[in-house]
Structures are given as C-alpha cells and as structure tokens.
Amino acid sequence: MYQFLTNLTQQISNDPSYGYLAALIIAMVLGLLMLTKGGDYLSDHSSCIAEALGVPRVVIGLTIVSIATSAPELFTSIAAIRGQADGLILGNIIGSNIANISLILGLALLIKPIQTKGAISNNQIIVLLLLTIAFCLVLFLSPTQTLSFEVGAFLLAFISVYLFWMTSRALKKRNSNIIEQGLESNGGESSNSLAFSSLVILLATLALWIGSDCLVFGAKNLATLAGIPEELIGFTILAIGTSLPELATSISLVRKAETEMLLGNIVGSNLFNIGLVGGSAGVLGPVSSQTPHPWIDYLFLVLITALFCYWLKGRRLQSKDGILLLTIYLSASLCTWIWNG
C-alpha cells in the first residue's frame, strides 16, 4: 500500500502547487479514519469474543481490549519501518503512552469521577512502572539512543510471558458453571455471534493495515516538506491518531461505569505499546531516536506513569485530577516541540 501511494503521487511530488500537500493531508486523514474505525471495531468484537468465553472484565481490559487498541500503534510502526521512517516509531510509542494516561484518562475524568481502589492488582501496577522505567533507561543509556534487536527480542519475550500469565489467571478465575448455563441457553446464538465477530476482526485488521500505511506515508512526507523531525510528528499527530481507539473505548467505558476495564485498558495498552510494539520495532529495526534531547520525552513518560501508578493504589480520581493530567500532556507536547523541534 505504501509503495502504491508513492507511485500514485510521484508525478505531483515535485509540483510547486499545493496538489502534493493536499494529497499528503488526505492520506493522513484517511489513515486516521481507518485506524480509528478499525481499532474501534477490533476492540468491540474482541471484547465480545472474550465475554462469550467467560473471561473476567478486568482481564479483558488488560489483554484483549489492550491488544486491540494497541493494534494501530503496531501496524503504524511496521509501516514506518517498511517506509524507512524510523523516527516516527519511538515518538509514536512514547507519545501514545503519555497520551493514554494524561490525555485519555484526563478527558475521561472530566466526564465522570473514577474510583481506583481494587481495580488493578499491585502486580500489574509494579510491572507497568518497572517496564516503563527500564524501557526509558535502556534508550537513555544507549550511546546512539537505539532500540536494538536484543532489546526488542527481550520485550517480545516479556510480553509473551505476560500474556501467558494473564491467560492462566483468567482460566483459573473463570466460572465454568455460568459459562455452561450461557452456552446451554444461547448455544446457536453464541456460535453465530462468535463467527460474526471473527469476520469483523479480520476486516478491521485489513483496515488497520491500509490505514497505517496511509498515515505513515502522509506523515513522513509532510515532515520532510516542513523540515520537522519525524519523531515530533510521531509524538503528536501519530500518537494522538493511533490513540483514538483508546479514547473512544475509554469514554464509552467511563459512561458505563466500567472502571476496571477502563483502567485495565490503559495499563494493558501501555504495556503492549512497549512490549509488543517496541519489541517488534526493535527486532525488525533497529530504530533510533532522531531528536537532540530525547530525554525530555523519557522523563515525561516516567513521571506520568509513576503518578498514574501511585493513583492506582486507591485514589478516587476527580475532574481536578483530569485537569492536572491534561495540563501535563500540554506541557510535555510544548517542551518536546520547543527543545526538539
């Protein structure tokens, strides 16, 4: 798809008119729309399948929904590697994780307060904090600010163990009696629902693939035209765009008072962005930071994650906390644009 777009716009790429610029903007808008809707459908129907199988709701948020809403970041990163736009990847991963907590949770808190007590286990909180700190330290201490093959392989191994652990816990907690009753009363309907959801997931995955190529194509070439580092585009435009599925899911969940799934989705998405997306990028890459002061992004990510993990210990989050998170997100975006632009 990326090569198709390149060939399609080749004739107007050197055109002094605004035709090429308009084509890049259209590609980005189309990509964002396809990523948003694809991630939305993938999230909804993954959740339907998990619920039909009797998986606890908090586990759905930590695994199935988190993987689904992290799919845009994964597809975008793969497209960026194929399009030789490595600078977009780290900015997208770090920017998405910051946006998941400060922007998405901040907006959700403006809608309704959230009680965090007992929503996320201490093990999950510790894993998120340690993985985030380790990820940022590895990048900071690397002389070339590079996510290497070895680090990528470790991250993929970690996320595989994490998935196995979460799946094992889900199976142990599942109430077989309730599942059997549901299957007995709605066996045919459940089978039809699972088949339909599986088909939608396949179509949503196709939309994510096409959308990610469109978005990366537009973002990379727009950054080149404007002389803006690719990582800044990844930190802002791509990060917000690929986080739209998390935003749509979170707003829906907070309105339904699904606190456990909401917080589980944020925790799980950040884990998968680092473990799955970062791991895949390292193995397929390596990828490097291209900004003069990348430590600014690392620092904001560690600080916002530490604050989030502290709040998960039992704080009742209100609108004033949402305003604080949105202020932090604005500050992070301004700082990285001022010092890394």
Secondary structure as GFF3:
##gff-version 3
##sequence-region A 1 341
A	DSSP	alpha_helix	2	9	.	.	.	ID=ss1
A	DSSP	three_ten_helix	10	12	.	.	.	ID=ss2
A	DSSP	alpha_helix	19	52	.	.	.	ID=ss3
A	DSSP	alpha_helix	57	62	.	.	.	ID=ss4
A	DSSP	alpha_helix	64	82	.	.	.	ID=ss5
A	DSSP	alpha_helix	87	98	.	.	.	ID=ss6
A	DSSP	pi_helix	99	105	.	.	.	ID=ss7
A	DSSP	alpha_helix	106	111	.	.	.	ID=ss8
A	DSSP	beta_strand	114	115	.	.	.	ID=ss9
A	DSSP	alpha_helix	122	141	.	.	.	ID=ss10
A	DSSP	beta_strand	146	147	.	.	.	ID=ss11
A	DSSP	alpha_helix	149	173	.	.	.	ID=ss12
A	DSSP	alpha_helix	176	226	.	.	.	ID=ss13
A	DSSP	alpha_helix	230	233	.	.	.	ID=ss14
A	DSSP	pi_helix	234	238	.	.	.	ID=ss15
A	DSSP	alpha_helix	239	242	.	.	.	ID=ss16
A	DSSP	alpha_helix	244	255	.	.	.	ID=ss17
A	DSSP	alpha_helix	259	272	.	.	.	ID=ss18
A	DSSP	pi_helix	273	278	.	.	.	ID=ss19
A	DSSP	alpha_helix	279	284	.	.	.	ID=ss20
A	DSSP	beta_strand	287	288	.	.	.	ID=ss21
A	DSSP	alpha_helix	295	311	.	.	.	ID=ss22
A	DSSP	beta_strand	316	317	.	.	.	ID=ss23
A	DSSP	alpha_helix	319	340	.	.	.	ID=ss24
###
